[in-house]
């Protein structure tokens, strides 16, 4: 099973060159200001990509998904799966997705740290194998340029540590945190394709998912 992971395209999606695969996953921030026409431009492109399955969560820039959920849901193409504190099973892989991140200025899908955000992570099923969140867990690929201290979510990290079947956790949000790290048998991917200056500098992640594990391959964009 070949899976391609991207995040934080911010309307620069057409500059990406993606080879085909089985599943394409976007971890949020497909727009700049969360406007209807921005969402439509992205969704048209996303639906046309040569993958059997396309999965999407929203991010903090994607206001339309939070402010006008009925409208946004009506825009989702038939061949795209949109996850909002919800899950799906594709080709036997149990997947869960959430757009939530700790409070960050006045953006979409903000939640206060502690009980407010924890109730979202409590929804993640114990048998989840592939987790998609917009924001990172605390201490994993979550440092920003202006402040080296971790900015990820402690409660998300705690929840992830409880998921005994989790193979991959993909996220974005912190552009400068782009990269991959393996912790306790789980592969963490910050798939932000734009850098901290919003320039397209980072490669999508290409992963082969098999019964015995996952393998990451470099890929040019």
C-alpha positions as CSV (number, residue, x, y, z in Angstrom):
1,X,0.0,0.0,0.0
2,X,1.6,3.3,-1.1
3,X,0.6,6.4,0.8
4,X,1.6,10.0,0.0
5,X,1.4,12.6,2.9
6,X,1.2,16.4,2.4
7,X,0.2,19.3,4.6
8,X,0.1,23.1,4.7
9,X,-0.1,23.7,1.0
10,X,-1.9,27.1,1.4
11,X,-3.1,27.3,-2.2
12,X,0.3,26.3,-3.6
13,X,-1.0,22.7,-4.3
14,X,-0.7,23.1,-8.1
15,X,3.1,23.5,-7.7
16,X,3.4,20.0,-6.3
17,X,4.2,17.1,-8.6
18,X,2.9,13.9,-7.1
19,X,3.3,10.4,-8.5
20,X,0.4,8.2,-8.2
21,X,-0.3,5.9,-5.3
22,X,-3.1,4.2,-3.3
23,X,-3.9,6.9,-0.7
24,X,-3.2,10.7,-0.7
25,X,-3.5,12.3,2.7
26,X,-3.6,16.1,3.4
27,X,-3.2,17.1,7.1
28,X,-4.8,20.5,6.8
29,X,-4.2,24.2,5.9
30,X,-5.1,23.8,2.2
31,X,-6.2,27.5,2.1
32,X,-4.9,30.9,3.1
33,X,-7.9,32.6,4.6
34,X,-10.5,29.8,4.5
35,X,-12.7,31.4,1.8
36,X,-15.2,29.5,-0.3
37,X,-13.4,30.0,-3.6
38,X,-10.0,28.9,-2.0
39,X,-11.6,25.7,-0.7
40,X,-13.2,25.0,-4.1
41,X,-9.9,25.5,-5.9
42,X,-8.1,23.0,-3.6
43,X,-10.9,20.4,-3.6
44,X,-11.1,20.4,-7.4
45,X,-7.3,19.7,-7.6
46,X,-7.3,17.2,-4.7
47,X,-10.2,15.2,-6.3
48,X,-8.3,15.0,-9.6
49,X,-5.1,13.4,-8.2
50,X,-4.4,9.9,-9.4
51,X,-5.0,8.0,-6.2
52,X,-7.7,5.5,-5.4
53,X,-8.4,7.2,-2.1
54,X,-8.0,10.8,-1.0
55,X,-8.3,11.8,2.7
56,X,-8.4,15.3,4.1
57,X,-8.6,17.1,7.5
58,X,-8.9,20.9,7.9
59,X,-6.4,23.2,9.6
60,X,-6.3,26.5,11.4
61,X,-6.4,28.6,8.1
62,X,-9.4,26.7,6.8
63,X,-12.2,28.8,8.4
64,X,-14.9,27.6,6.1
65,X,-14.7,24.1,7.5
66,X,-15.5,25.4,11.0
67,X,-17.7,28.4,10.4
68,X,-19.8,26.9,7.6
69,X,-19.6,23.2,8.1
70,X,-22.7,22.3,6.1
71,X,-21.6,24.3,3.1
72,X,-18.1,22.8,3.3
73,X,-19.4,19.3,3.6
74,X,-21.6,19.8,0.5
75,X,-18.4,20.8,-1.4
76,X,-16.5,17.6,-0.7
77,X,-16.2,15.6,-3.9
78,X,-17.5,12.0,-3.9
79,X,-14.0,10.5,-4.1
80,X,-12.6,12.5,-1.2
81,X,-13.0,11.5,2.5
82,X,-13.1,14.4,4.9
83,X,-12.4,13.6,8.5
84,X,-13.5,15.9,11.4
85,X,-13.0,14.1,14.7
86,X,-14.1,11.0,12.7
87,X,-12.6,7.9,11.2
88,X,-12.7,5.5,8.3
89,X,-11.2,2.2,7.3
90,X,-9.5,2.0,3.9
91,X,-7.8,-1.1,2.5
92,X,-7.9,-2.5,6.1
93,X,-6.2,0.5,7.6
94,X,-8.0,2.1,10.6
95,X,-7.7,5.8,10.2
96,X,-8.8,8.8,12.4
97,X,-8.5,12.5,11.6
98,X,-9.0,15.7,13.5
99,X,-8.4,19.4,12.7
100,X,-7.9,20.5,16.3
101,X,-4.9,22.3,17.7
102,X,-4.0,24.2,20.9
103,X,-5.2,27.8,21.0
104,X,-3.2,29.9,18.5
105,X,-4.1,33.6,18.0
106,X,-7.7,33.7,16.5
107,X,-7.5,30.9,14.0
108,X,-10.0,28.1,13.2
109,X,-10.3,24.9,15.3
110,X,-8.6,26.4,18.3
111,X,-9.1,24.7,21.7
112,X,-7.8,25.6,25.1
113,X,-5.1,23.3,26.4
114,X,-6.4,20.9,29.1
115,X,-10.0,19.6,29.4
116,X,-11.2,21.6,26.3
117,X,-8.8,19.9,23.9
118,X,-8.7,16.6,25.7
119,X,-12.3,15.8,24.9
120,X,-11.3,15.7,21.2
121,X,-8.4,13.3,21.8
122,X,-10.6,11.1,23.9
123,X,-12.6,10.4,20.7
124,X,-9.7,8.7,19.1
125,X,-10.4,4.9,19.0
126,X,-7.9,2.6,20.7
127,X,-7.4,0.6,17.6
128,X,-6.3,3.5,15.4
129,X,-3.4,2.6,13.1
130,X,-3.0,5.9,11.2
131,X,-3.7,9.2,12.9
132,X,-4.1,12.5,11.1
133,X,-4.1,15.7,13.1
134,X,-3.4,19.2,12.0
135,X,-1.2,20.1,15.0
136,X,1.7,18.1,16.4
137,X,2.1,16.3,19.7
138,X,4.3,18.0,22.3
139,X,8.0,17.6,21.7
140,X,7.8,15.9,18.3
141,X,8.7,18.1,15.3
142,X,7.0,21.1,16.9
143,X,9.6,23.7,17.4
144,X,9.3,27.2,15.8
145,X,12.1,29.4,14.6
146,X,11.3,32.3,16.9
147,X,11.2,30.1,20.1
148,X,13.0,26.7,20.4
149,X,10.5,25.5,23.1
150,X,8.0,22.8,22.0
151,X,4.6,24.2,21.1
152,X,2.7,20.9,20.4
153,X,-0.1,19.5,22.5
154,X,0.8,17.5,25.7
155,X,-2.6,15.9,25.9
156,X,-2.3,14.7,22.3
157,X,1.2,13.2,23.1
158,X,-0.4,11.4,26.1
159,X,-3.2,10.0,23.9
160,X,-0.8,8.9,21.2
161,X,1.3,7.0,23.8
162,X,-1.8,5.0,24.7
163,X,-2.5,3.9,21.1
164,X,-0.9,0.4,21.0
165,X,-1.7,-0.2,17.3
166,X,-0.6,3.2,16.0
167,X,1.9,3.0,13.1
168,X,1.9,6.5,11.7
169,X,0.9,9.9,13.1
170,X,1.0,12.6,10.5
171,X,0.5,16.3,11.1
172,X,1.6,19.8,9.9
173,X,0.9,23.3,11.3
174,X,4.5,24.0,12.4
175,X,6.1,24.5,9.0
176,X,9.7,24.6,10.3
177,X,9.1,21.3,12.1
178,X,9.0,19.4,8.8
179,X,10.6,16.0,9.0
180,X,10.2,12.5,10.4
181,X,10.9,10.8,13.7
182,X,10.3,7.3,15.1
183,X,9.3,7.0,18.7
184,X,8.3,3.8,20.4
185,X,7.5,2.1,17.2
186,X,5.3,4.9,15.8
187,X,6.5,6.9,12.8
188,X,5.8,10.6,13.2
189,X,5.6,12.8,10.1
190,X,5.4,16.6,9.9
191,X,4.4,16.8,6.3
192,X,4.3,20.6,5.9
193,X,5.5,21.2,2.3
194,X,5.9,25.0,2.8
195,X,8.7,26.4,5.0
196,X,8.3,29.1,7.6
197,X,8.4,31.7,4.8
198,X,5.5,30.0,3.0
199,X,7.8,28.9,0.2
200,X,7.4,25.4,-1.3
201,X,10.7,23.8,-0.1
202,X,9.8,20.5,1.4
203,X,9.1,17.1,-0.1
204,X,5.9,15.1,0.3
205,X,6.4,11.9,2.2
206,X,6.0,8.6,0.3
207,X,5.4,5.6,2.5
208,X,4.9,2.0,1.7
209,X,2.6,0.4,4.3
210,X,2.9,-3.4,4.6
211,X,2.0,-6.1,7.1
212,X,5.5,-6.1,8.6
213,X,5.8,-2.3,9.0
214,X,6.2,0.9,7.1
215,X,9.0,2.2,4.9
216,X,9.6,5.9,4.0
217,X,11.1,6.8,0.6
218,X,12.5,10.1,-0.6
219,X,10.5,11.8,-3.3
220,X,11.1,14.8,-5.5
221,X,8.5,17.5,-5.8
